[in-house]
Amino acid sequence: MVGLGPGDDALIPPLAREALAASELVVGLEQYVERIRHLLRSGTRLSVPPLGSEVERAKEALAEARSGGSVALVSSGDAGVYAMASPALELAGEDVDVVIVPGITAAQAAASLLGSPLGHDHCSISLSDLLTPWVVIRERVRAAAEADFVLSLYNPRSKGRDWQLGKAREILLDHRSPDTPVGVVRDAYRAGQRVALTDLGSLRPEDVDMLTVVIVGSSQTEVRAGRMVTPRGYGV
């Protein structure tokens, strides 16, 4: 299980590069496999099932491993965060040696570009209701808002899901000031990268898509010298 990070080659760690170079088969979405094709040894086989075939990808990788092959099942970010490690481990038994190689998550990448918004307690919530009912997502957003966590919002908005971010904003405004800092990062460490600072009252859902991570500050988050900072309480 190999996490490829947010996109830039420089952010693919050595351990991931070693795993990719040792693999006889690489399985993943085409856009991810193409990104790391140059890191593979000659003769490496590639399998690129389409989006939505997560279980099939996991099964194919496990079948290769059970036959004695070395296979890398790749994901963007970290393989264990909203990615392929979960379905693969659900299907894997004790007959498969699974190694999970960590990667830089989308929230970490976005946070580094914004400053230090995750400097204190924080959580991540996906707003996609394709696999989780909206009623569950709604209550998680409410609980995080009440607990004053910094929130990293994954899968915030798509063409087919254009209202969830607006609803999440309404819930957050019930518990936080409209001037709460918000960071909006699109295509972190990729071509076309965009980084913007706004506030909860001014956040425009229509400016956000599936390539975007939205980080909503807590009541303690500030903007200092153009950077989003959540103090941990060192008394600086």
C-alpha positions as CSV (number, residue, x, y, z in Angstrom):
1,M,0.0,0.0,0.0
2,V,1.8,3.1,-1.2
3,G,0.8,6.7,-0.6
4,L,2.0,9.0,-3.3
5,G,1.4,12.3,-1.5
6,P,-0.3,15.3,-3.0
7,G,1.3,15.4,-6.4
8,D,4.8,16.8,-6.5
9,D,7.6,14.2,-7.1
10,A,9.7,15.8,-4.4
11,L,7.0,14.8,-1.8
12,I,7.1,11.1,-2.6
13,P,9.2,9.7,0.2
14,P,12.2,7.3,-0.3
15,L,10.3,4.4,1.3
16,A,7.6,4.8,-1.4
17,R,10.1,5.0,-4.2
18,E,11.8,1.8,-3.0
19,A,8.4,0.0,-2.9
20,L,7.5,1.1,-6.3
21,A,10.9,0.2,-7.8
22,A,10.6,-3.3,-6.3
23,S,7.0,-4.0,-7.6
24,E,6.2,-6.3,-10.5
25,L,2.7,-4.9,-10.7
26,V,1.3,-1.5,-9.9
27,V,-2.4,-1.1,-9.5
28,G,-4.2,2.3,-9.2
29,L,-6.2,5.0,-10.9
30,E,-4.6,5.9,-14.2
31,Q,-3.9,9.5,-13.1
32,Y,-1.9,8.2,-10.2
33,V,0.0,5.5,-12.1
34,E,1.0,7.9,-14.8
35,R,2.5,10.2,-12.2
36,I,4.9,7.6,-11.0
37,R,5.5,5.6,-14.2
38,H,9.1,7.1,-14.4
39,L,9.9,5.6,-11.0
40,L,9.2,2.0,-12.0
41,R,11.7,-0.5,-13.3
42,S,11.5,-1.7,-16.9
43,G,8.9,-4.4,-17.4
44,T,6.6,-3.4,-14.5
45,R,3.1,-4.3,-15.3
46,L,0.4,-1.7,-14.8
47,S,-3.3,-2.0,-14.1
48,V,-5.6,1.0,-14.1
49,P,-9.2,0.1,-13.3
50,P,-11.6,3.1,-13.4
51,L,-12.8,5.3,-10.6
52,G,-15.4,3.4,-8.5
53,S,-13.7,0.1,-8.7
54,E,-11.9,0.3,-5.4
55,V,-12.9,-3.3,-4.3
56,E,-11.8,-4.7,-7.7
57,R,-8.4,-2.9,-7.4
58,A,-7.9,-4.3,-3.9
59,K,-8.8,-7.8,-5.1
60,E,-6.5,-7.7,-8.1
61,A,-3.6,-6.5,-5.9
62,L,-4.2,-9.2,-3.3
63,A,-4.5,-11.9,-6.0
64,E,-1.1,-10.9,-7.3
65,A,0.4,-11.1,-3.8
66,R,-1.1,-14.5,-3.2
67,S,0.4,-15.8,-6.3
68,G,3.8,-14.8,-5.0
69,G,4.2,-11.4,-6.8
70,S,5.3,-8.1,-5.5
71,V,2.5,-5.5,-6.1
72,A,2.0,-1.8,-5.2
73,L,-1.5,-0.7,-4.7
74,V,-1.2,3.1,-5.0
75,S,-3.3,6.0,-3.7
76,S,-2.8,9.7,-3.6
77,G,-2.0,11.3,-0.3
78,D,-1.7,8.6,2.4
79,A,-3.0,5.1,1.5
80,G,-4.7,4.8,4.9
81,V,-6.6,8.1,4.8
82,Y,-9.8,8.0,2.6
83,A,-7.9,5.7,0.3
84,M,-7.1,2.1,-0.6
85,A,-5.6,0.6,2.6
86,S,-9.0,0.2,4.2
87,P,-10.7,-2.0,1.5
88,A,-7.5,-3.9,0.9
89,L,-7.0,-4.8,4.6
90,E,-10.7,-5.7,4.9
91,L,-10.1,-8.3,2.2
92,A,-6.6,-9.4,3.1
93,G,-6.0,-12.5,5.3
94,E,-3.0,-13.7,7.2
95,D,-1.7,-15.3,3.9
96,V,-0.7,-11.9,2.5
97,D,2.2,-9.8,3.7
98,V,0.8,-6.2,3.6
99,V,3.1,-3.2,4.1
100,I,1.6,0.2,4.3
101,V,3.9,3.0,3.2
102,P,2.8,6.4,4.6
103,G,2.3,9.5,2.4
104,I,1.6,13.2,2.9
105,T,-2.2,13.7,3.2
106,A,-4.2,16.3,1.4
107,A,-4.9,18.0,4.7
108,Q,-1.2,18.1,5.6
109,A,-0.3,19.5,2.2
110,A,-3.0,22.2,2.3
111,A,-2.1,23.1,5.9
112,S,1.6,23.6,5.0
113,L,0.7,26.0,2.2
114,L,-1.6,27.9,4.6
115,G,0.7,28.2,7.5
116,S,0.0,26.1,10.6
117,P,-3.8,25.8,10.9
118,L,-3.5,22.2,12.4
119,G,-1.3,23.4,15.2
120,H,-3.8,22.2,17.8
121,D,-6.6,19.6,18.0
122,H,-8.2,19.0,14.6
123,C,-10.2,16.5,12.6
124,S,-11.0,15.6,9.0
125,I,-14.5,15.0,7.6
126,S,-15.4,14.0,4.1
127,L,-18.5,15.8,2.9
128,S,-19.2,13.1,0.2
129,D,-22.4,11.2,0.9
130,L,-21.7,8.5,-1.7
131,L,-20.6,6.0,1.0
132,T,-21.7,7.8,4.2
133,P,-25.3,9.1,4.7
134,W,-25.6,12.9,4.9
135,V,-27.4,12.6,8.3
136,V,-24.2,11.0,9.7
137,I,-21.9,13.6,8.1
138,R,-24.1,16.4,9.4
139,E,-23.9,15.2,13.0
140,R,-20.1,14.8,12.7
141,V,-19.8,18.3,11.5
142,R,-22.0,19.5,14.3
143,A,-20.0,17.6,16.9
144,A,-16.7,18.9,15.6
145,A,-18.1,22.5,15.6
146,E,-19.3,22.1,19.2
147,A,-16.0,20.7,20.3
148,D,-14.1,23.6,18.6
149,F,-11.9,21.4,16.4
150,V,-10.2,22.8,13.4
151,L,-11.8,21.0,10.5
152,S,-10.2,19.7,7.3
153,L,-13.1,19.2,4.8
154,Y,-12.4,16.6,2.2
155,N,-14.5,16.0,-1.0
156,P,-16.2,19.3,-0.3
157,R,-18.2,19.9,-3.5
158,S,-18.7,18.4,-6.9
159,K,-21.0,18.9,-9.9
160,G,-23.3,16.2,-8.5
161,R,-23.0,17.3,-4.9
162,D,-23.2,21.1,-4.8
163,W,-25.0,21.8,-1.5
164,Q,-23.2,19.9,1.3
165,L,-20.5,22.5,1.8
166,G,-23.1,25.2,2.2
167,K,-25.0,23.2,4.8
168,A,-21.7,22.5,6.6
169,R,-21.0,26.2,6.6
170,E,-24.4,26.9,8.1
171,I,-23.8,24.4,10.9
172,L,-20.4,25.9,11.7
173,L,-21.8,29.4,11.8
174,D,-24.1,28.2,14.5
175,H,-21.0,27.7,16.7
176,R,-18.3,30.0,15.3
177,S,-17.9,33.6,14.5
178,P,-18.3,34.6,10.8
179,D,-14.7,36.0,10.9
180,T,-13.2,32.5,11.7
181,P,-10.3,32.0,9.3
182,V,-10.8,29.6,6.5
183,G,-8.2,28.3,4.1
184,V,-9.1,27.1,0.6
185,V,-6.4,25.1,-1.3
186,R,-6.9,23.6,-4.7
187,D,-4.4,21.3,-6.4
188,A,-1.8,21.5,-3.6
189,Y,1.7,21.0,-4.9
190,R,0.4,20.4,-8.5
191,A,0.3,22.6,-11.6
192,G,-2.4,25.2,-11.2
193,Q,-2.1,25.3,-7.4
194,R,-4.3,27.9,-5.8
195,V,-4.2,29.0,-2.1
196,A,-6.7,31.5,-0.6
197,L,-7.5,32.8,2.8
198,T,-11.0,33.9,3.6
199,D,-13.4,33.6,6.6
200,L,-16.4,31.5,7.4
201,G,-18.8,34.3,6.7
202,S,-17.3,35.0,3.3
203,L,-16.7,31.4,2.2
204,R,-18.2,30.8,-1.3
205,P,-19.0,27.2,-1.9
206,E,-19.1,27.8,-5.6
207,D,-15.4,28.5,-5.6
208,V,-14.7,25.0,-4.3
209,D,-14.6,21.6,-6.1
210,M,-13.3,18.0,-5.6
211,L,-9.7,19.1,-6.1
212,T,-10.0,21.4,-3.1
213,V,-9.4,21.0,0.6
214,V,-11.1,23.5,2.9
215,I,-9.6,24.1,6.4
216,V,-11.9,25.8,8.8
217,G,-10.2,27.3,11.9
218,S,-11.2,26.9,15.5
219,S,-12.2,29.9,17.8
220,Q,-8.4,30.2,18.5
221,T,-7.2,30.3,14.9
222,E,-5.7,33.5,13.7
223,V,-4.2,35.0,10.6
224,R,-0.7,36.3,11.3
225,A,1.5,37.9,8.5
226,G,-0.8,36.3,5.9
227,R,-0.5,32.9,7.4
228,M,-3.2,30.8,9.1
229,V,-2.1,29.8,12.6
230,T,-3.8,27.8,15.4
231,P,-1.8,28.5,18.6
232,R,-1.2,25.5,20.9
233,G,-0.8,27.7,23.9
234,Y,2.9,28.3,24.4
235,G,2.3,31.9,25.3
236,V,4.2,33.3,22.4
